[in-house]
């Protein structure tokens, strides 16, 4: 970019006809304006690269619906479904009358030399230990609650991805439009300078300088277009659709700090409770399951020593001394439990930091937006004065275009800060765990 000292010696007086013509041409040059979400893709008239990722406005789509649609196709959906299936399976187990699968046994023995026949039938049923079934009920409830909490946390994460992608596209679009507008200005500039060079009003060096600037603006436009397409691809990759809502601005929530009701903390808290319930259920097994045993013995035969009777017996088997075998399993669950507790502490710190940064960025951009708007007003006033100076032949055309370029940069900066402020509102809501 060029730097212009507005207090330098005035340029030589230009011919009146040339000045009037070029002044009229310059005043006709359009200023870029901020495109709303409803028309932000309509300004694309040409592309530097033969690669285009179209995005369409859907008036029936809003931010809430967009997040729901994204959630349906999000990869973690399979995992969330598995959590629900796990909770249902644990619930079914806790409702069972037995603590495990029953076992049936059949036997037959024949002693041919004595003509004796014995038939046996047995049944073993595992019994719930004292308090074990209640522990299973608690585990089932915690598994179900945890599955719901994990879904809420994942949905908040998806909301954050969608929010970021939308506002990244807005910023990329503003920069693209600015680069496009400046490219058009410098194309007109080169054309006017070429005409003046032909008339002998300007030296050949000015034409080469204008061509150099045009090539730089063309490169800037190409890069800006590429960044716009990258932002669109990120958006479609996240949402799996190529449509955006008409409006997606958010109101700032009236919350100064987040608490334990933050979806991320709620999810990890329920994970900890789920793991604690799993540990309690494992401890309730003790040395193993007790079994109720019932059997039937039939003694039939042609020998005189045969009782020719049937015997029924019942009993209970109680395991003992198996705590040493259960401890490794308990210890493994306990490791997972304490790992979750450590993750919760780390997550709490990360959320506090994210909240502070979101709040600080919001305050900074509010102040910076006021400064940017003031700078924009000053630049526009300077441009008006410069146009008047040019119209009476006190400035070169190139100097006027420098001032106009700086003015457009000020306008762009003000636009960016306005979008950043809206983005920071969405990111603040995200940091405190609020869904749209």
Phi, psi and omega in degrees: 000148178272155175244131184246127172267107187287350181261010181284175182298132181302150178287160178300151180294133181265158177302142186297319182296314181296318180297314182297317181296312182290327178295316178297320178298317183292316181295338178279350181292132184281149171264139177291140178240156183290126180271128177287169182300333184286341182223020188288344179261358186277349182275358182279105182253337181212156182232136180286329182235143181282061177209118186225129176248096185288145174230131183248151175274132176242108183293339180274354184261135172236177186295321180297313180294322179298317179295320178297317179295321178294321181297324181297328183256004183288139184303329183289354180300321179298317179296319180296321177297322178295324177296320177294319178295322178297316179298319179295321180294318179295323179296318177298320180295320182292338179272353181291146179285339181247158182275001180181191181282134176284157181235134177246143179228142178233141180212153178212136180224133180230129175248101189290325182294332178253001180055047179247138179231130179235132175237135180233144175226129181226154179219129176241127182238119178290137183252150174291134173287166181299120179082355184289320182292323176297322178295323177293320176300316180295321178296319179297317179296317180292325178295319179293315180296320180296321179298319178295318180295322178296322179296320178295320179294318179295321179295322176296319178298318177297319178300320178296319178295318181292316179302311181298319182294320180296312183285333173296321177295321179298315179296317179297324180292320178298315180293325177295315180297321178296315179297322179295317180295317180293325177298317178296320179297316183285336172293317176294322179300311181298319180297317180291322179294321179299321178294321180289327175296320178296327179278352179086011180281333183230151178283165179298331181298325179294324178294318179295321178296319179295321177296319179299317179294322179297318179297323178294318179294325178294320177295318178298320179296318179298316179294318179297320178295319179298318179295324177296316179293323176298317180295324177292319180295321177298320180296310181293329177294323180285312187270339184065021173222162180245032178239148178234154178292159176291320178226139177214020174292150182237148172276141180288129180287146180274074181219125183269337180206157179263159180230198182289352177275003174300131184307324180293315179291322177300319181296314182287330174297318179289329174297319179295316179296323177297315180292325177294319177295322177296321178294318179295320179295324179291320179294327181293341177290330179065228180281351182145184182269137169285154182230137169269132185239132176226139182215159179226129179242126179248125180246103181231144177177166180270352180285148181295337180279353179289137179283341183048052183216167176241138183241135178243132180224150177229157179190176180225134175251130183239120179284155176204160177070021183254012182297326180297329179280332180278335186300320178301321178292318178297317180296322180295317177295321181295325176297314179296322179297312182290332175295319177294321178297318178294319178297323178297317179298317179293320179296322179298319178295318181296320180291322176298318179294316180297320179296316180297316181295319180295318179294317180293316178299322179296315179294317180297315183290332174296314178292317183293329178294319177298316178297317181296319178294322177294318178297321179298316180296318179296317181296320179294322177294319177297321179296319178299316178297320181293323178296321177295318179297322179292322183296337178256010173083020181268352180222151173286157177299319182297323178296320179296320179292329176296315179297320180295321178297317178295324178295318179295325176296322177294320177296317178299316181299319178295320178297315180300317181294326177295317178291319179299324179294317176295319178297318181294331174296316179295319180290328176293314176301323178295317183295325180270004173084025181261129175276155177300000000 
